[in-house]
């Protein structure tokens, strides 16, 4: 009698998978140690594996010093640049990348925090074209409003804030708001600012707007805030489409998601040959190797809904992937 020998298979790592059309991605995270990294595998329809390894080697030895520094200073992505006081280890400036971008010659070195009156110094505008010096606000209560016209939650908050501002001013309180725009163009800034009864930093004064962002740790407009705004914009439309097909006991023809700034998004853009524009509204039909793209300056709920409905009605012209 022949003995049947079975080879022992290595245990598979714990994994989280996400399926979309014909492509699946699997991210497996190995045991947390100083020598392991993170592996990303792309599984094609034929299950041939193309492996991408992003391995972060950390120094050997007790304590894993590099990992401790990542945790201590809450570093979640690279590149990141922070400036420290070498004696105390206290963070002097967390937004080092913005500092280097805005002050490449080091004229403002050592880039420590500055008082508000120094950062805001300069002329401020009203939407009627009048201007006044920031020094006139000495002794007042001041609100600094970081906002943008492309952000739906911002526009909702602005309507509420206008009413509160007027009531406080009518009560005779010494109060002012300064709008710091994150709009993508001066035209958008002017349109949005026309709805506001308070002051604003001139849109053309990009250096002062950037310094205010750094002072209060405000992220760039294309970071997580914008992704969250995009989610809030498309979620009602996505829920409406899903509910419509669920009532008919049919599977929804679309999956909705927001892509941010990360390696996965970059890979998807490269694979589908999408333009680098932002914001970008697109539908990908992976099974048909087709894409439908709408490149507009501002994405609104009406634009998203019309785009989706035109796709479902087969009115859009596909482009090859």
matplotlib code that plots the C-alpha trace (Angstrom):
import matplotlib.pyplot as plt

x = [0.0, 1.4, 1.4, -0.1, 2.0, 0.4, 2.4, 1.6, 0.5, 1.7, -1.0, -2.3, -1.9, -4.9, -6.2, -8.8, -10.1, -12.2, -13.7, -14.6, -15.6, -12.7, -10.0, -9.3, -6.8, -5.5, -3.6, -2.0, -0.4, 2.3, 3.0, 4.1, 7.8, 10.9, 11.7, 8.4, 6.6, 3.3, 2.7, 0.2, -0.8, -2.9, -4.8, -5.8, -8.8, -6.7, -5.3, -1.8, -0.1, 1.6, 3.2, 4.1, 6.1, 6.2, 8.6, 9.6, 12.8, 13.2, 16.5, 17.3, 17.8, 15.7, 12.9, 12.7, 13.7, 12.3, 8.9, 8.8, 9.5, 6.7, 4.3, 5.6, 5.1, 2.0, 3.5, 1.0, 2.4, 5.6, 7.1, 6.6, 8.8, 8.6, 11.0, 11.9, 13.6, 16.7, 16.9, 13.2, 12.0, 9.0, 7.6, 8.4, 6.6, 4.5, 3.9, 7.5, 6.6, 4.4, 7.2, 9.8, 7.4, 6.5, 10.0, 12.5, 15.3, 14.8, 14.0, 11.7, 14.0, 13.7, 10.0, 8.6, 5.0, 4.4, 1.7, -1.6, -1.2, 2.1, 0.8, -2.4, -0.7, -1.7, -4.8, -8.2, -11.0, -14.8, -16.9, -17.7, -14.0, -13.2, -10.1, -8.8, -5.7, -5.7, -4.3, -7.8, -9.1, -6.9, -9.1, -11.9, -13.0, -12.0, -13.0, -10.8, -13.0, -11.2, -13.6, -14.0, -16.8, -16.2, -17.0, -20.7, -20.5, -18.7, -21.5, -24.1, -22.1, -21.6, -25.4, -25.7, -22.7, -24.0, -27.1, -25.1, -22.6, -25.4, -27.1, -23.8, -23.0, -26.5, -26.1, -23.2, -20.4, -16.9, -16.6, -15.2, -14.7, -11.8, -12.3, -9.2, -10.1, -9.1, -10.8, -9.0, -9.4, -10.0, -13.3, -14.6, -13.3, -15.1, -18.3, -18.2, -17.0, -19.9, -22.2, -20.2, -20.7, -17.2, -13.6, -11.2, -7.5, -7.0, -7.0, -3.8, -2.0, -1.2, 1.8, -0.4, -3.2, -0.6, 0.9, -2.5, -3.1, 0.2, -0.4, -3.6, -2.7, -5.2, -4.7, -4.3, -7.6, -6.8, -6.3, -8.8, -11.2, -11.9, -12.3, -14.9, -16.7, -16.8, -18.2, -21.0, -21.7, -22.1, -23.6, -27.2, -27.1, -25.5, -28.1, -30.9, -29.6, -29.0, -32.5, -34.1, -32.6, -33.1, -36.9, -36.8, -34.8, -32.0, -28.3, -27.2, -25.2, -22.7, -20.4, -19.6, -16.3, -14.1, -10.4, -7.9, -4.2, -2.5, -0.6, -3.8, -5.3, -2.1, -2.0, -5.7, -5.1, -2.1, -3.9, -6.9, -5.0, -7.1, -6.2, -4.5, -7.2, -8.9, -11.8, -12.5, -15.8, -15.4, -17.2, -15.1, -16.5, -13.7, -15.4, -15.8, -12.4, -14.2, -14.3, -16.5, -14.9, -16.3, -13.6, -15.2, -14.0, -16.6, -18.6, -22.1, -24.9, -26.8, -23.7, -23.2, -26.8, -27.0, -23.7, -25.0, -28.4, -26.8, -24.6, -27.6, -29.5, -26.5, -26.2, -22.4, -19.7, -17.1, -13.4, -11.1, -9.0]
y = [0.0, 3.3, 6.0, 9.3, 12.2, 15.6, 18.7, 20.9, 24.3, 27.3, 29.1, 32.1, 35.5, 37.3, 39.5, 42.0, 41.9, 44.2, 43.1, 45.5, 44.2, 42.0, 43.2, 42.3, 43.7, 42.0, 43.8, 41.5, 42.9, 40.7, 40.5, 43.8, 43.6, 45.6, 43.5, 43.2, 45.5, 45.6, 43.6, 44.6, 41.9, 42.6, 39.5, 39.6, 37.8, 34.8, 34.8, 35.3, 37.3, 40.6, 41.5, 45.0, 45.2, 48.3, 47.3, 49.6, 48.3, 49.4, 49.2, 46.1, 46.2, 46.7, 49.3, 49.8, 53.4, 54.4, 52.9, 54.8, 58.1, 57.4, 56.8, 59.7, 62.3, 60.7, 60.2, 58.4, 58.9, 59.9, 62.2, 64.0, 66.8, 68.2, 70.6, 69.9, 71.6, 69.3, 69.9, 69.2, 67.2, 69.5, 70.1, 73.5, 73.1, 70.1, 71.3, 71.2, 70.4, 73.5, 75.7, 74.6, 75.1, 78.6, 79.7, 77.7, 80.2, 80.0, 83.7, 82.9, 80.4, 78.8, 78.5, 78.5, 79.6, 83.3, 85.4, 85.9, 89.7, 89.1, 86.4, 88.4, 91.7, 93.5, 94.7, 92.9, 93.1, 93.5, 92.2, 95.8, 96.4, 98.4, 97.5, 98.1, 97.2, 94.2, 96.4, 98.0, 94.7, 95.1, 94.4, 92.6, 89.0, 87.5, 84.3, 82.9, 81.1, 78.5, 77.6, 77.1, 77.3, 73.8, 72.3, 71.6, 71.5, 74.8, 76.5, 75.1, 76.4, 79.8, 80.4, 79.6, 81.7, 84.7, 84.8, 84.4, 87.1, 89.6, 89.0, 89.4, 92.6, 94.0, 93.3, 95.8, 93.2, 93.9, 90.9, 90.2, 87.2, 86.8, 84.5, 82.5, 81.0, 77.5, 78.1, 77.0, 80.3, 84.0, 83.8, 81.1, 83.2, 86.3, 84.4, 82.8, 86.0, 87.9, 86.0, 87.0, 90.2, 90.0, 90.4, 88.3, 87.9, 88.9, 85.8, 87.0, 87.0, 83.3, 83.6, 85.0, 82.5, 79.7, 81.1, 81.1, 77.5, 76.5, 78.5, 76.6, 73.2, 73.5, 70.8, 71.6, 71.8, 68.6, 66.5, 64.6, 67.6, 67.5, 63.8, 64.0, 66.8, 64.7, 61.8, 64.0, 65.2, 61.8, 59.8, 61.0, 60.2, 56.8, 55.9, 57.0, 54.8, 51.8, 52.2, 52.4, 49.1, 47.4, 48.2, 46.3, 43.5, 44.2, 44.7, 48.3, 48.8, 51.2, 51.2, 54.7, 55.7, 58.7, 58.4, 60.4, 61.0, 57.6, 54.9, 52.9, 55.9, 56.7, 53.1, 53.2, 56.5, 55.1, 51.8, 53.6, 56.5, 59.1, 62.8, 64.4, 67.0, 67.5, 67.3, 64.6, 62.7, 59.4, 56.0, 53.0, 49.9, 47.5, 44.6, 46.6, 48.3, 51.7, 54.9, 57.9, 61.2, 64.6, 67.2, 70.3, 73.1, 72.4, 69.2, 69.7, 67.2, 68.2, 67.5, 64.1, 63.1, 64.2, 62.3, 59.1, 59.3, 59.9, 56.8, 54.6, 55.9, 55.0, 58.7, 59.0, 58.2, 55.7, 56.2, 53.1, 52.2]
z = [0.0, -0.9, 1.6, 0.6, 1.7, 2.1, 2.3, 5.2, 4.1, 5.9, 7.9, 6.0, 7.7, 9.0, 6.1, 5.3, 1.7, -0.4, -3.7, -6.5, -10.0, -11.3, -9.0, -5.4, -3.0, 0.1, 2.8, 5.3, 8.4, 10.0, 13.7, 15.1, 15.7, 14.8, 11.8, 10.0, 7.6, 5.7, 2.5, -0.1, -2.7, -5.8, -7.0, -10.7, -12.1, -13.0, -9.4, -10.6, -7.9, -8.4, -5.1, -3.9, -0.7, 1.4, 4.2, 6.9, 8.5, 12.1, 14.0, 16.0, 19.7, 22.8, 22.6, 18.9, 19.1, 15.7, 16.4, 19.7, 17.9, 15.4, 18.3, 20.4, 17.7, 16.2, 12.8, 10.5, 7.0, 5.2, 4.3, 7.6, 9.0, 12.5, 14.3, 18.0, 20.9, 21.2, 25.0, 25.9, 22.9, 22.7, 19.3, 18.0, 14.7, 13.5, 9.9, 8.7, 5.1, 4.9, 6.5, 4.0, 1.1, 2.3, 3.5, 1.4, 2.2, 6.0, 6.5, 9.4, 11.0, 13.7, 12.7, 16.2, 17.0, 16.7, 18.5, 16.7, 16.3, 14.5, 12.1, 11.3, 10.8, 7.6, 5.9, 6.1, 3.6, 3.7, 0.8, -0.3, -1.1, 2.1, 4.1, 7.6, 9.5, 11.8, 14.6, 14.8, 16.3, 19.5, 22.5, 20.5, 20.7, 17.3, 15.6, 12.8, 10.3, 8.1, 5.3, 1.5, -1.0, -2.3, 1.1, 1.6, 5.4, 5.4, 3.4, 5.8, 8.8, 7.2, 7.0, 10.7, 11.6, 9.7, 11.9, 15.1, 14.1, 13.4, 16.7, 18.6, 16.8, 17.3, 21.0, 20.9, 21.6, 20.5, 18.2, 14.8, 12.5, 10.0, 7.1, 6.0, 2.6, 1.3, -2.0, -5.2, -7.1, -6.4, -8.2, -5.8, -2.9, -4.0, -4.6, -1.2, 0.6, -0.8, 1.5, 4.6, 6.7, 8.4, 7.5, 5.4, 4.8, 1.1, -1.1, -2.8, 0.5, 0.4, 2.8, 5.6, 5.0, 5.2, 8.4, 10.0, 8.9, 10.5, 13.7, 14.4, 12.9, 10.0, 7.4, 3.7, 1.8, 0.0, 3.2, 5.4, 5.6, 1.9, 1.9, 4.6, 2.8, -0.4, 1.6, 2.9, -0.6, -2.3, 0.6, 0.2, -3.5, -2.9, -0.3, -2.7, -5.6, -3.2, -1.7, -5.2, -6.3, -3.0, -3.3, -6.6, -5.0, -7.4, -6.8, -7.0, -10.3, -8.6, -5.6, -4.3, -2.6, -2.1, -3.0, -1.1, -1.4, -0.9, -2.6, -3.5, -5.2, -7.1, -8.3, -9.4, -11.3, -13.0, -13.9, -15.3, -16.8, -15.0, -15.1, -12.1, -11.7, -8.4, -7.7, -10.2, -10.6, -12.3, -12.9, -13.5, -15.3, -14.8, -16.5, -19.7, -19.2, -19.6, -17.6, -17.5, -16.3, -15.3, -14.6, -13.1, -10.8, -8.2, -7.6, -6.2, -5.3, -8.5, -10.7, -9.0, -9.4, -13.0, -13.8, -12.1, -13.8, -17.2, -16.7, -15.7, -18.7, -20.9, -22.1, -21.3, -23.8, -22.4, -22.6, -22.7, -19.7]

ax = plt.figure().add_subplot(projection="3d")
ax.plot(x, y, z, "-o")
ax.set_aspect("equal")
plt.show()
